[in-house]
Amino acid sequence: MKQLLLKIFDNLENYICQFLLVFFVVLLFVQIVLRNVFSGSLAWGDELATYAFVWFAYMGAVYAAKMSAHNRVTFQFKFFPRVVEKVCNIVTDLIWVGFNLYFVYLSYDFVFNRMNVFWKSQTMGVPMKYFYLILPLAFLVMSVRILQNMYVKHVMNRQIMGPEDAQIEEMKRTQNETHDKS
């Protein structure tokens, strides 16, 4: 049971992104069919699809942080000792976490203290704070994932493979298996 919960937590961003992507694509498809076939549409469909897309984008950024897939310029580290790269990565990740946590503070303050309680979505009538809640949530979870990656890299001394590195390794393994069979 504990393993299952850990697996779900470790892949939570992935599951949420997949759900949101399917949800807003299906919703937009239904809207297109309703407009073109039945000359009508769901009044709230486009608005909900837009909010789902925004949540998808922020959760995608969290997932990219988990996968260490955000763009980084690392070419310059080839000219320095390995320790320089390690220190620079730690410093930049801590600055990134600091920015994220400051943004969590600002967005939390906006959503729960400064946002007018009467602001509601135009067609659904749902308070806007529920849609804006993605801001503090995404930046908080992103900070957790960055710190988690820092722990794995610098304390456990394990290499985190980004998506490109994993694809390259898979291609090499496939090529070696093909070559071995020949």
ZINORNOR-V60942 format. One record per residue. RES is the residue in three letters. SS is DSSP state (H for helix, E for strand, L for the rest). PHI is phi in whole degrees, -180 to 180 (none if undefined). OMEGA is omega in radians with two decimals (999 if undefined). Layout:
RES:SS:PHI:OMEGA
RES:SS:PHI:OMEGA
This chain:
MET:L:none:-3.14
LYS:H:-64:3.12
GLN:H:-63:3.14
LEU:H:-64:3.11
LEU:H:-64:3.09
LEU:H:-64:3.11
LYS:H:-64:3.12
ILE:H:-63:3.13
PHE:H:-62:-3.11
ASP:H:-67:-3.12
ASN:L:-113:-3.05
LEU:H:-57:-3.14
GLU:H:-61:3.13
ASN:H:-62:3.14
TYR:H:-63:-3.13
ILE:H:-65:3.12
CYS:H:-62:3.13
GLN:H:-62:3.14
PHE:H:-62:-3.11
LEU:H:-63:3.12
LEU:H:-62:3.13
VAL:H:-62:-3.10
PHE:H:-60:-3.07
PHE:H:-74:3.08
VAL:H:-69:3.10
VAL:H:-64:3.12
LEU:H:-61:3.10
LEU:H:-67:3.08
PHE:H:-62:3.10
VAL:H:-61:3.11
GLN:H:-60:-3.14
ILE:H:-64:3.13
VAL:H:-63:3.14
LEU:H:-61:-3.13
ARG:H:-70:-3.03
ASN:H:-82:-3.08
VAL:H:-97:-3.03
PHE:H:-110:3.14
SER:L:53:3.09
GLY:L:-156:3.11
SER:L:-162:3.03
LEU:L:-79:-3.08
ALA:L:-59:-3.06
TRP:L:-96:-3.00
GLY:H:-62:-3.11
ASP:H:-66:-3.14
GLU:H:-65:3.14
LEU:H:-65:3.09
ALA:H:-63:3.11
THR:H:-64:3.12
TYR:H:-65:3.10
ALA:H:-64:3.10
PHE:H:-66:3.12
VAL:H:-63:3.09
TRP:H:-62:3.11
PHE:H:-60:-3.12
ALA:H:-64:3.13
TYR:H:-68:3.10
MET:H:-68:3.04
GLY:H:-65:3.08
ALA:H:-66:3.08
VAL:H:-65:3.13
TYR:H:-63:3.10
ALA:H:-63:3.09
ALA:H:-65:3.11
LYS:H:-62:-3.10
MET:L:-86:-3.04
SER:L:54:-3.06
ALA:L:-106:3.07
HIS:L:-72:-3.10
ASN:L:-64:3.07
ARG:L:-140:3.04
VAL:L:-96:-3.05
THR:L:-125:-3.08
PHE:H:-59:-3.07
GLN:H:-62:-3.11
PHE:H:-73:3.09
LYS:H:-67:-3.09
PHE:H:-95:-3.09
PHE:L:-121:3.05
PRO:L:-62:-3.09
ARG:H:-58:-3.11
VAL:H:-64:3.12
VAL:H:-64:3.11
GLU:H:-61:-3.11
LYS:H:-63:-3.13
VAL:H:-64:3.13
CYS:H:-62:3.10
ASN:H:-63:3.12
ILE:H:-64:-3.12
VAL:H:-63:-3.12
THR:H:-66:3.10
ASP:H:-66:3.10
LEU:H:-68:3.05
ILE:H:-64:3.11
TRP:H:-61:3.11
VAL:H:-63:3.10
GLY:H:-60:3.08
PHE:H:-60:-3.12
ASN:H:-60:-3.11
LEU:H:-67:3.04
TYR:H:-65:3.11
PHE:H:-68:3.04
VAL:H:-59:3.12
TYR:H:-59:-3.12
LEU:H:-63:-3.08
SER:H:-72:3.07
TYR:H:-63:3.11
ASP:H:-60:3.13
PHE:H:-64:-3.04
VAL:H:-67:-3.00
PHE:H:-102:-3.10
ASN:H:-119:-3.02
ARG:H:-105:-3.10
MET:L:-73:3.11
ASN:L:-66:-3.11
VAL:L:-66:-3.14
PHE:L:-91:3.07
TRP:L:-71:-3.14
LYS:E:-128:3.10
SER:L:-64:-2.95
GLN:L:-63:-3.05
THR:L:-103:-3.09
MET:L:-95:-3.13
GLY:L:75:3.14
VAL:L:-87:3.10
PRO:E:-56:-3.06
MET:L:-65:-3.13
LYS:H:-60:3.14
TYR:H:-70:3.10
PHE:H:-81:3.12
TYR:H:-77:3.14
LEU:H:-61:3.12
ILE:H:-62:-3.09
LEU:H:-62:3.14
PRO:H:-65:-3.12
LEU:H:-63:-3.09
ALA:H:-64:-3.11
PHE:H:-71:3.07
LEU:H:-69:-3.14
VAL:H:-67:3.09
MET:H:-62:3.11
SER:H:-63:3.11
VAL:H:-61:-3.12
ARG:H:-68:3.10
ILE:H:-66:3.11
LEU:H:-64:3.08
GLN:H:-61:3.10
ASN:H:-64:3.11
MET:H:-63:3.12
TYR:H:-62:-3.13
VAL:H:-63:-3.09
LYS:H:-73:-2.93
HIS:H:-102:3.11
VAL:H:-102:-3.13
MET:L:-85:-3.14
ASN:L:54:3.07
ARG:L:-110:3.14
GLN:L:-79:3.03
ILE:L:-98:-3.10
MET:L:-93:3.03
GLY:L:-71:-3.11
PRO:H:-59:3.14
GLU:H:-67:3.12
ASP:H:-62:3.13
ALA:H:-65:3.11
GLN:H:-67:3.12
ILE:H:-63:3.10
GLU:H:-62:3.11
GLU:H:-64:3.11
MET:H:-64:3.11
LYS:H:-63:-3.13
ARG:H:-63:3.11
THR:H:-64:3.14
GLN:H:-65:3.12
ASN:H:-65:3.11
GLU:H:-65:3.11
THR:H:-65:-3.13
HIS:H:-67:3.14
ASP:H:-66:-3.13
LYS:H:-74:-3.10
SER:L:-75:999
